[in-house]
Amino acid sequence: MLDVDLLVWLSEDEVASQRVRDEPLYRKLKVAQDKRDLFVPYNEPPIGAAISFNTVLSIPYAIDKLVPLLASKVK
């Protein structure tokens, strides 16, 4: 199920992101080994919040912030 082109995580902060990265099972995933994972901050900046609470104002903000992050992962 996790054999995907890019795995996107909404993460509270870098500590939480690192906790996921440190999990032995996660490190065995090909998507993690190939660095095709993207940890998107939930609050600072509030990209994850904008994705989660879809409104007419949050969607353009989320797209503007998320597209460059996604593009940086595409080879």
PyMOL Python script that loads the backbone (N, CA, C, O; Angstrom):
from pymol import cmd

cmd.read_pdbstr("""\
ATOM      1  N   MET A   1       0.814  -1.196   0.000  1.00  0.00           N
ATOM      2  CA  MET A   1       0.000   0.000   0.000  1.00  0.00           C
ATOM      3  C   MET A   1       0.863   1.269   0.000  1.00  0.00           C
ATOM      4  O   MET A   1       0.416   2.318  -0.464  1.00  0.00           O
ATOM      5  N   LEU A   2       2.063   1.185   0.503  1.00  0.00           N
ATOM      6  CA  LEU A   2       2.906   2.376   0.565  1.00  0.00           C
ATOM      7  C   LEU A   2       3.930   2.418  -0.554  1.00  0.00           C
ATOM      8  O   LEU A   2       4.891   3.185  -0.488  1.00  0.00           O
ATOM      9  N   ASP A   3       3.734   1.602  -1.583  1.00  0.00           N
ATOM     10  CA  ASP A   3       4.602   1.641  -2.753  1.00  0.00           C
ATOM     11  C   ASP A   3       4.025   2.696  -3.698  1.00  0.00           C
ATOM     12  O   ASP A   3       3.298   2.383  -4.641  1.00  0.00           O
ATOM     13  N   VAL A   4       4.369   3.941  -3.419  1.00  0.00           N
ATOM     14  CA  VAL A   4       3.802   5.072  -4.142  1.00  0.00           C
ATOM     15  C   VAL A   4       4.930   5.941  -4.691  1.00  0.00           C
ATOM     16  O   VAL A   4       6.091   5.775  -4.318  1.00  0.00           O
ATOM     17  N   ASP A   5       4.579   6.864  -5.576  1.00  0.00           N
ATOM     18  CA  ASP A   5       5.582   7.785  -6.124  1.00  0.00           C
ATOM     19  C   ASP A   5       6.089   8.749  -5.069  1.00  0.00           C
ATOM     20  O   ASP A   5       7.282   9.047  -5.015  1.00  0.00           O
ATOM     21  N   LEU A   6       5.182   9.239  -4.228  1.00  0.00           N
ATOM     22  CA  LEU A   6       5.538  10.199  -3.190  1.00  0.00           C
ATOM     23  C   LEU A   6       4.591  10.004  -2.017  1.00  0.00           C
ATOM     24  O   LEU A   6       3.376   9.912  -2.191  1.00  0.00           O
ATOM     25  N   LEU A   7       5.155   9.944  -0.841  1.00  0.00           N
ATOM     26  CA  LEU A   7       4.355   9.786   0.373  1.00  0.00           C
ATOM     27  C   LEU A   7       4.374  11.117   1.121  1.00  0.00           C
ATOM     28  O   LEU A   7       5.434  11.595   1.527  1.00  0.00           O
ATOM     29  N   VAL A   8       3.193  11.711   1.300  1.00  0.00           N
ATOM     30  CA  VAL A   8       3.074  13.020   1.941  1.00  0.00           C
ATOM     31  C   VAL A   8       2.518  12.834   3.353  1.00  0.00           C
ATOM     32  O   VAL A   8       1.499  12.177   3.564  1.00  0.00           O
ATOM     33  N   TRP A   9       3.219  13.433   4.301  1.00  0.00           N
ATOM     34  CA  TRP A   9       2.824  13.380   5.709  1.00  0.00           C
ATOM     35  C   TRP A   9       2.490  14.779   6.179  1.00  0.00           C
ATOM     36  O   TRP A   9       3.208  15.724   5.852  1.00  0.00           O
ATOM     37  N   LEU A  10       1.426  14.932   6.933  1.00  0.00           N
ATOM     38  CA  LEU A  10       1.152  16.168   7.651  1.00  0.00           C
ATOM     39  C   LEU A  10       1.730  15.974   9.042  1.00  0.00           C
ATOM     40  O   LEU A  10       1.368  15.034   9.750  1.00  0.00           O
ATOM     41  N   SER A  11       2.621  16.859   9.425  1.00  0.00           N
ATOM     42  CA  SER A  11       3.354  16.663  10.665  1.00  0.00           C
ATOM     43  C   SER A  11       3.262  17.901  11.553  1.00  0.00           C
ATOM     44  O   SER A  11       3.331  19.034  11.077  1.00  0.00           O
ATOM     45  N   GLU A  12       3.108  17.659  12.836  1.00  0.00           N
ATOM     46  CA  GLU A  12       3.000  18.752  13.805  1.00  0.00           C
ATOM     47  C   GLU A  12       4.262  19.598  13.857  1.00  0.00           C
ATOM     48  O   GLU A  12       4.197  20.827  13.887  1.00  0.00           O
ATOM     49  N   ASP A  13       5.409  18.931  13.869  1.00  0.00           N
ATOM     50  CA  ASP A  13       6.683  19.653  13.946  1.00  0.00           C
ATOM     51  C   ASP A  13       7.813  18.713  13.525  1.00  0.00           C
ATOM     52  O   ASP A  13       7.572  17.550  13.201  1.00  0.00           O
ATOM     53  N   GLU A  14       9.026  19.214  13.530  1.00  0.00           N
ATOM     54  CA  GLU A  14      10.173  18.421  13.092  1.00  0.00           C
ATOM     55  C   GLU A  14      10.425  17.240  14.024  1.00  0.00           C
ATOM     56  O   GLU A  14      10.896  16.193  13.579  1.00  0.00           O
ATOM     57  N   VAL A  15      10.119  17.394  15.300  1.00  0.00           N
ATOM     58  CA  VAL A  15      10.288  16.287  16.254  1.00  0.00           C
ATOM     59  C   VAL A  15       9.396  15.112  15.852  1.00  0.00           C
ATOM     60  O   VAL A  15       9.843  13.965  15.832  1.00  0.00           O
ATOM     61  N   ALA A  16       8.150  15.400  15.537  1.00  0.00           N
ATOM     62  CA  ALA A  16       7.221  14.343  15.117  1.00  0.00           C
ATOM     63  C   ALA A  16       7.664  13.729  13.792  1.00  0.00           C
ATOM     64  O   ALA A  16       7.580  12.514  13.612  1.00  0.00           O
ATOM     65  N   SER A  17       8.131  14.554  12.874  1.00  0.00           N
ATOM     66  CA  SER A  17       8.614  14.035  11.586  1.00  0.00           C
ATOM     67  C   SER A  17       9.801  13.103  11.804  1.00  0.00           C
ATOM     68  O   SER A  17       9.877  12.032  11.201  1.00  0.00           O
ATOM     69  N   GLN A  18      10.708  13.507  12.648  1.00  0.00           N
ATOM     70  CA  GLN A  18      11.889  12.695  12.910  1.00  0.00           C
ATOM     71  C   GLN A  18      11.519  11.390  13.596  1.00  0.00           C
ATOM     72  O   GLN A  18      12.148  10.359  13.357  1.00  0.00           O
ATOM     73  N   ARG A  19      10.508  11.428  14.441  1.00  0.00           N
ATOM     74  CA  ARG A  19      10.049  10.204  15.107  1.00  0.00           C
ATOM     75  C   ARG A  19       9.587   9.180  14.070  1.00  0.00           C
ATOM     76  O   ARG A  19       9.865   7.988  14.207  1.00  0.00           O
ATOM     77  N   VAL A  20       8.892   9.635  13.048  1.00  0.00           N
ATOM     78  CA  VAL A  20       8.459   8.735  11.967  1.00  0.00           C
ATOM     79  C   VAL A  20       9.675   8.221  11.209  1.00  0.00           C
ATOM     80  O   VAL A  20       9.789   7.024  10.949  1.00  0.00           O
ATOM     81  N   ARG A  21      10.585   9.127  10.854  1.00  0.00           N
ATOM     82  CA  ARG A  21      11.785   8.735  10.096  1.00  0.00           C
ATOM     83  C   ARG A  21      12.641   7.725  10.860  1.00  0.00           C
ATOM     84  O   ARG A  21      13.316   6.897  10.248  1.00  0.00           O
ATOM     85  N   ASP A  22      12.618   7.788  12.175  1.00  0.00           N
ATOM     86  CA  ASP A  22      13.439   6.901  12.993  1.00  0.00           C
ATOM     87  C   ASP A  22      12.853   5.507  13.165  1.00  0.00           C
ATOM     88  O   ASP A  22      13.548   4.600  13.622  1.00  0.00           O
ATOM     89  N   GLU A  23      11.609   5.325  12.811  1.00  0.00           N
ATOM     90  CA  GLU A  23      10.973   4.011  12.964  1.00  0.00           C
ATOM     91  C   GLU A  23      11.624   2.994  12.028  1.00  0.00           C
ATOM     92  O   GLU A  23      11.716   3.237  10.825  1.00  0.00           O
ATOM     93  N   PRO A  24      12.072   1.866  12.560  1.00  0.00           N
ATOM     94  CA  PRO A  24      12.729   0.853  11.723  1.00  0.00           C
ATOM     95  C   PRO A  24      11.861   0.388  10.553  1.00  0.00           C
ATOM     96  O   PRO A  24      12.366   0.190   9.448  1.00  0.00           O
ATOM     97  N   LEU A  25      10.588   0.217  10.785  1.00  0.00           N
ATOM     98  CA  LEU A  25       9.700  -0.229   9.705  1.00  0.00           C
ATOM     99  C   LEU A  25       9.611   0.828   8.607  1.00  0.00           C
ATOM    100  O   LEU A  25       9.597   0.497   7.422  1.00  0.00           O
ATOM    101  N   TYR A  26       9.552   2.081   8.998  1.00  0.00           N
ATOM    102  CA  TYR A  26       9.490   3.148   8.016  1.00  0.00           C
ATOM    103  C   TYR A  26      10.764   3.208   7.182  1.00  0.00           C
ATOM    104  O   TYR A  26      10.707   3.410   5.969  1.00  0.00           O
ATOM    105  N   ARG A  27      11.906   3.035   7.829  1.00  0.00           N
ATOM    106  CA  ARG A  27      13.182   3.079   7.110  1.00  0.00           C
ATOM    107  C   ARG A  27      13.311   1.948   6.101  1.00  0.00           C
ATOM    108  O   ARG A  27      14.110   2.048   5.169  1.00  0.00           O
ATOM    109  N   LYS A  28      12.549   0.878   6.263  1.00  0.00           N
ATOM    110  CA  LYS A  28      12.587  -0.240   5.320  1.00  0.00           C
ATOM    111  C   LYS A  28      11.756   0.027   4.062  1.00  0.00           C
ATOM    112  O   LYS A  28      11.916  -0.660   3.054  1.00  0.00           O
ATOM    113  N   LEU A  29      10.880   1.012   4.122  1.00  0.00           N
ATOM    114  CA  LEU A  29      10.039   1.318   2.963  1.00  0.00           C
ATOM    115  C   LEU A  29      10.877   1.908   1.836  1.00  0.00           C
ATOM    116  O   LEU A  29      11.744   2.751   2.069  1.00  0.00           O
ATOM    117  N   LYS A  30      10.615   1.463   0.625  1.00  0.00           N
ATOM    118  CA  LYS A  30      11.356   1.963  -0.525  1.00  0.00           C
ATOM    119  C   LYS A  30      11.164   3.471  -0.699  1.00  0.00           C
ATOM    120  O   LYS A  30      12.098   4.178  -1.076  1.00  0.00           O
ATOM    121  N   VAL A  31       9.972   3.954  -0.428  1.00  0.00           N
ATOM    122  CA  VAL A  31       9.697   5.386  -0.556  1.00  0.00           C
ATOM    123  C   VAL A  31      10.581   6.185   0.411  1.00  0.00           C
ATOM    124  O   VAL A  31      11.002   7.292   0.075  1.00  0.00           O
ATOM    125  N   ALA A  32      10.862   5.663   1.569  1.00  0.00           N
ATOM    126  CA  ALA A  32      11.750   6.342   2.528  1.00  0.00           C
ATOM    127  C   ALA A  32      13.206   6.207   2.089  1.00  0.00           C
ATOM    128  O   ALA A  32      13.967   7.172   2.161  1.00  0.00           O
ATOM    129  N   GLN A  33      13.589   5.037   1.644  1.00  0.00           N
ATOM    130  CA  GLN A  33      14.970   4.820   1.205  1.00  0.00           C
ATOM    131  C   GLN A  33      15.324   5.695   0.011  1.00  0.00           C
ATOM    132  O   GLN A  33      16.451   6.175  -0.108  1.00  0.00           O
ATOM    133  N   ASP A  34      14.355   5.895  -0.869  1.00  0.00           N
ATOM    134  CA  ASP A  34      14.572   6.727  -2.059  1.00  0.00           C
ATOM    135  C   ASP A  34      14.337   8.211  -1.795  1.00  0.00           C
ATOM    136  O   ASP A  34      14.435   9.031  -2.708  1.00  0.00           O
ATOM    137  N   LYS A  35      14.032   8.548  -0.564  1.00  0.00           N
ATOM    138  CA  LYS A  35      13.750   9.943  -0.161  1.00  0.00           C
ATOM    139  C   LYS A  35      12.603  10.544  -0.975  1.00  0.00           C
ATOM    140  O   LYS A  35      12.651  11.694  -1.411  1.00  0.00           O
ATOM    141  N   ARG A  36      11.579   9.723  -1.159  1.00  0.00           N
ATOM    142  CA  ARG A  36      10.374  10.170  -1.850  1.00  0.00           C
ATOM    143  C   ARG A  36       9.259  10.407  -0.841  1.00  0.00           C
ATOM    144  O   ARG A  36       8.091  10.123  -1.104  1.00  0.00           O
ATOM    145  N   ASP A  37       9.643  10.933   0.319  1.00  0.00           N
ATOM    146  CA  ASP A  37       8.681  11.277   1.345  1.00  0.00           C
ATOM    147  C   ASP A  37       8.720  12.788   1.559  1.00  0.00           C
ATOM    148  O   ASP A  37       9.761  13.425   1.395  1.00  0.00           O
ATOM    149  N   LEU A  38       7.604  13.332   1.915  1.00  0.00           N
ATOM    150  CA  LEU A  38       7.508  14.772   2.126  1.00  0.00           C
ATOM    151  C   LEU A  38       6.737  15.001   3.415  1.00  0.00           C
ATOM    152  O   LEU A  38       5.580  14.599   3.541  1.00  0.00           O
ATOM    153  N   PHE A  39       7.385  15.647   4.364  1.00  0.00           N
ATOM    154  CA  PHE A  39       6.755  15.981   5.630  1.00  0.00           C
ATOM    155  C   PHE A  39       6.319  17.439   5.559  1.00  0.00           C
ATOM    156  O   PHE A  39       7.151  18.346   5.518  1.00  0.00           O
ATOM    157  N   VAL A  40       5.026  17.649   5.545  1.00  0.00           N
ATOM    158  CA  VAL A  40       4.440  18.983   5.412  1.00  0.00           C
ATOM    159  C   VAL A  40       4.060  19.479   6.798  1.00  0.00           C
ATOM    160  O   VAL A  40       3.354  18.786   7.531  1.00  0.00           O
ATOM    161  N   PRO A  41       4.523  20.681   7.171  1.00  0.00           N
ATOM    162  CA  PRO A  41       4.186  21.199   8.491  1.00  0.00           C
ATOM    163  C   PRO A  41       2.702  21.505   8.622  1.00  0.00           C
ATOM    164  O   PRO A  41       2.069  22.012   7.696  1.00  0.00           O
ATOM    165  N   TYR A  42       2.167  21.188   9.784  1.00  0.00           N
ATOM    166  CA  TYR A  42       0.750  21.450  10.024  1.00  0.00           C
ATOM    167  C   TYR A  42       0.520  22.898  10.443  1.00  0.00           C
ATOM    168  O   TYR A  42      -0.441  23.535  10.011  1.00  0.00           O
ATOM    169  N   ASN A  43       1.417  23.414  11.295  1.00  0.00           N
ATOM    170  CA  ASN A  43       1.192  24.740  11.865  1.00  0.00           C
ATOM    171  C   ASN A  43       2.156  25.820  11.400  1.00  0.00           C
ATOM    172  O   ASN A  43       1.722  26.934  11.104  1.00  0.00           O
ATOM    173  N   GLU A  44       3.400  25.540  11.328  1.00  0.00           N
ATOM    174  CA  GLU A  44       4.402  26.589  11.068  1.00  0.00           C
ATOM    175  C   GLU A  44       5.226  26.282   9.843  1.00  0.00           C
ATOM    176  O   GLU A  44       6.230  25.585   9.986  1.00  0.00           O
ATOM    177  N   PRO A  45       4.902  26.728   8.676  1.00  0.00           N
ATOM    178  CA  PRO A  45       3.700  27.472   8.292  1.00  0.00           C
ATOM    179  C   PRO A  45       2.490  26.545   8.247  1.00  0.00           C
ATOM    180  O   PRO A  45       2.658  25.326   8.191  1.00  0.00           O
ATOM    181  N   PRO A  46       1.308  27.075   8.271  1.00  0.00           N
ATOM    182  CA  PRO A  46       0.096  26.258   8.408  1.00  0.00           C
ATOM    183  C   PRO A  46      -0.370  25.589   7.112  1.00  0.00           C
ATOM    184  O   PRO A  46      -1.545  25.665   6.754  1.00  0.00           O
ATOM    185  N   ILE A  47       0.541  24.948   6.428  1.00  0.00           N
ATOM    186  CA  ILE A  47       0.181  24.288   5.164  1.00  0.00           C
ATOM    187  C   ILE A  47      -0.751  23.112   5.434  1.00  0.00           C
ATOM    188  O   ILE A  47      -1.769  22.955   4.761  1.00  0.00           O
ATOM    189  N   GLY A  48      -0.408  22.301   6.404  1.00  0.00           N
ATOM    190  CA  GLY A  48      -1.241  21.143   6.743  1.00  0.00           C
ATOM    191  C   GLY A  48      -2.629  21.550   7.189  1.00  0.00           C
ATOM    192  O   GLY A  48      -3.618  20.908   6.836  1.00  0.00           O
ATOM    193  N   ALA A  49      -2.700  22.612   7.962  1.00  0.00           N
ATOM    194  CA  ALA A  49      -4.009  23.106   8.397  1.00  0.00           C
ATOM    195  C   ALA A  49      -4.826  23.568   7.203  1.00  0.00           C
ATOM    196  O   ALA A  49      -6.032  23.332   7.142  1.00  0.00           O
ATOM    197  N   ALA A  50      -4.173  24.225   6.253  1.00  0.00           N
ATOM    198  CA  ALA A  50      -4.885  24.696   5.057  1.00  0.00           C
ATOM    199  C   ALA A  50      -5.400  23.532   4.224  1.00  0.00           C
ATOM    200  O   ALA A  50      -6.466  23.623   3.615  1.00  0.00           O
ATOM    201  N   ILE A  51      -4.644  22.439   4.196  1.00  0.00           N
ATOM    202  CA  ILE A  51      -5.085  21.250   3.463  1.00  0.00           C
ATOM    203  C   ILE A  51      -6.257  20.592   4.184  1.00  0.00           C
ATOM    204  O   ILE A  51      -7.223  20.166   3.551  1.00  0.00           O
ATOM    205  N   SER A  52      -6.167  20.511   5.500  1.00  0.00           N
ATOM    206  CA  SER A  52      -7.171  19.813   6.302  1.00  0.00           C
ATOM    207  C   SER A  52      -8.501  20.544   6.364  1.00  0.00           C
ATOM    208  O   SER A  52      -9.560  19.921   6.292  1.00  0.00           O
ATOM    209  N   PHE A  53      -8.448  21.870   6.499  1.00  0.00           N
ATOM    210  CA  PHE A  53      -9.662  22.671   6.615  1.00  0.00           C
ATOM    211  C   PHE A  53      -9.894  23.395   5.301  1.00  0.00           C
ATOM    212  O   PHE A  53      -9.595  24.581   5.168  1.00  0.00           O
ATOM    213  N   ASN A  54     -10.427  22.670   4.341  1.00  0.00           N
ATOM    214  CA  ASN A  54     -10.623  23.230   3.007  1.00  0.00           C
ATOM    215  C   ASN A  54     -11.665  24.346   3.025  1.00  0.00           C
ATOM    216  O   ASN A  54     -12.840  24.122   3.315  1.00  0.00           O
ATOM    217  N   THR A  55     -11.205  25.538   2.711  1.00  0.00           N
ATOM    218  CA  THR A  55     -12.106  26.673   2.553  1.00  0.00           C
ATOM    219  C   THR A  55     -11.719  27.402   1.278  1.00  0.00           C
ATOM    220  O   THR A  55     -10.690  27.103   0.672  1.00  0.00           O
ATOM    221  N   VAL A  56     -12.529  28.343   0.881  1.00  0.00           N
ATOM    222  CA  VAL A  56     -12.237  29.115  -0.323  1.00  0.00           C
ATOM    223  C   VAL A  56     -10.936  29.900  -0.161  1.00  0.00           C
ATOM    224  O   VAL A  56     -10.277  30.208  -1.154  1.00  0.00           O
ATOM    225  N   LEU A  57     -10.560  30.225   1.061  1.00  0.00           N
ATOM    226  CA  LEU A  57      -9.312  30.950   1.302  1.00  0.00           C
ATOM    227  C   LEU A  57      -8.122  30.027   1.507  1.00  0.00           C
ATOM    228  O   LEU A  57      -7.004  30.359   1.112  1.00  0.00           O
ATOM    229  N   SER A  58      -8.348  28.872   2.122  1.00  0.00           N
ATOM    230  CA  SER A  58      -7.216  28.001   2.435  1.00  0.00           C
ATOM    231  C   SER A  58      -6.720  27.205   1.237  1.00  0.00           C
ATOM    232  O   SER A  58      -5.536  26.877   1.168  1.00  0.00           O
ATOM    233  N   ILE A  59      -7.583  26.895   0.311  1.00  0.00           N
ATOM    234  CA  ILE A  59      -7.167  26.081  -0.839  1.00  0.00           C
ATOM    235  C   ILE A  59      -6.107  26.791  -1.690  1.00  0.00           C
ATOM    236  O   ILE A  59      -5.085  26.177  -1.995  1.00  0.00           O
ATOM    237  N   PRO A  60      -6.304  28.051  -2.085  1.00  0.00           N
ATOM    238  CA  PRO A  60      -5.242  28.719  -2.852  1.00  0.00           C
ATOM    239  C   PRO A  60      -3.934  28.822  -2.068  1.00  0.00           C
ATOM    240  O   PRO A  60      -2.855  28.657  -2.638  1.00  0.00           O
ATOM    241  N   TYR A  61      -4.022  29.092  -0.778  1.00  0.00           N
ATOM    242  CA  TYR A  61      -2.824  29.163   0.058  1.00  0.00           C
ATOM    243  C   TYR A  61      -2.107  27.812   0.064  1.00  0.00           C
ATOM    244  O   TYR A  61      -0.892  27.747  -0.122  1.00  0.00           O
ATOM    245  N   ALA A  62      -2.866  26.737   0.278  1.00  0.00           N
ATOM    246  CA  ALA A  62      -2.276  25.403   0.317  1.00  0.00           C
ATOM    247  C   ALA A  62      -1.617  25.055  -1.014  1.00  0.00           C
ATOM    248  O   ALA A  62      -0.516  24.505  -1.036  1.00  0.00           O
ATOM    249  N   ILE A  63      -2.269  25.366  -2.097  1.00  0.00           N
ATOM    250  CA  ILE A  63      -1.705  25.076  -3.422  1.00  0.00           C
ATOM    251  C   ILE A  63      -0.416  25.870  -3.632  1.00  0.00           C
ATOM    252  O   ILE A  63       0.587  25.324  -4.090  1.00  0.00           O
ATOM    253  N   ASP A  64      -0.448  27.154  -3.297  1.00  0.00           N
ATOM    254  CA  ASP A  64       0.747  27.994  -3.478  1.00  0.00           C
ATOM    255  C   ASP A  64       1.932  27.491  -2.662  1.00  0.00           C
ATOM    256  O   ASP A  64       3.074  27.570  -3.117  1.00  0.00           O
ATOM    257  N   LYS A  65       1.676  26.981  -1.476  1.00  0.00           N
ATOM    258  CA  LYS A  65       2.754  26.517  -0.600  1.00  0.00           C
ATOM    259  C   LYS A  65       3.165  25.074  -0.906  1.00  0.00           C
ATOM    260  O   LYS A  65       4.341  24.725  -0.800  1.00  0.00           O
ATOM    261  N   LEU A  66       2.193  24.239  -1.285  1.00  0.00           N
ATOM    262  CA  LEU A  66       2.467  22.813  -1.455  1.00  0.00           C
ATOM    263  C   LEU A  66       3.121  22.484  -2.801  1.00  0.00           C
ATOM    264  O   LEU A  66       3.976  21.600  -2.862  1.00  0.00           O
ATOM    265  N   VAL A  67       2.744  23.161  -3.859  1.00  0.00           N
ATOM    266  CA  VAL A  67       3.276  22.853  -5.186  1.00  0.00           C
ATOM    267  C   VAL A  67       4.810  22.937  -5.235  1.00  0.00           C
ATOM    268  O   VAL A  67       5.437  22.028  -5.778  1.00  0.00           O
ATOM    269  N   PRO A  68       5.441  23.992  -4.689  1.00  0.00           N
ATOM    270  CA  PRO A  68       6.906  24.016  -4.707  1.00  0.00           C
ATOM    271  C   PRO A  68       7.534  22.875  -3.888  1.00  0.00           C
ATOM    272  O   PRO A  68       8.582  22.346  -4.257  1.00  0.00           O
ATOM    273  N   LEU A  69       6.888  22.504  -2.780  1.00  0.00           N
ATOM    274  CA  LEU A  69       7.399  21.387  -1.983  1.00  0.00           C
ATOM    275  C   LEU A  69       7.325  20.077  -2.775  1.00  0.00           C
ATOM    276  O   LEU A  69       8.261  19.277  -2.761  1.00  0.00           O
ATOM    277  N   LEU A  70       6.207  19.875  -3.458  1.00  0.00           N
ATOM    278  CA  LEU A  70       6.063  18.685  -4.276  1.00  0.00           C
ATOM    279  C   LEU A  70       7.048  18.686  -5.435  1.00  0.00           C
ATOM    280  O   LEU A  70       7.644  17.656  -5.751  1.00  0.00           O
ATOM    281  N   ALA A  71       7.218  19.833  -6.062  1.00  0.00           N
ATOM    282  CA  ALA A  71       8.136  19.948  -7.193  1.00  0.00           C
ATOM    283  C   ALA A  71       9.571  19.642  -6.774  1.00  0.00           C
ATOM    284  O   ALA A  71      10.350  19.101  -7.558  1.00  0.00           O
ATOM    285  N   SER A  72       9.913  19.987  -5.548  1.00  0.00           N
ATOM    286  CA  SER A  72      11.288  19.732  -5.082  1.00  0.00           C
ATOM    287  C   SER A  72      11.570  18.235  -4.911  1.00  0.00           C
ATOM    288  O   SER A  72      12.728  17.821  -4.858  1.00  0.00           O
ATOM    289  N   LYS A  73      10.520  17.436  -4.827  1.00  0.00           N
ATOM    290  CA  LYS A  73      10.671  15.994  -4.658  1.00  0.00           C
ATOM    291  C   LYS A  73      10.624  15.234  -5.980  1.00  0.00           C
ATOM    292  O   LYS A  73      11.026  14.073  -6.044  1.00  0.00           O
ATOM    293  N   VAL A  74      10.137  15.882  -7.028  1.00  0.00           N
ATOM    294  CA  VAL A  74      10.002  15.236  -8.337  1.00  0.00           C
ATOM    295  C   VAL A  74      11.342  15.329  -9.064  1.00  0.00           C
ATOM    296  O   VAL A  74      11.958  16.391  -9.154  1.00  0.00           O
ATOM    297  N   LYS A  75      11.756  14.202  -9.567  1.00  0.00           N
ATOM    298  CA  LYS A  75      13.045  14.179 -10.281  1.00  0.00           C
ATOM    299  C   LYS A  75      12.829  14.178 -11.757  1.00  0.00           C
ATOM    300  O   LYS A  75      13.793  14.161 -12.522  1.00  0.00           O
TER     301      LYS A  75
END
""", "prot")
cmd.dss("prot")
cmd.show_as("cartoon", "prot")
cmd.util.cbc("prot")
cmd.orient("prot")
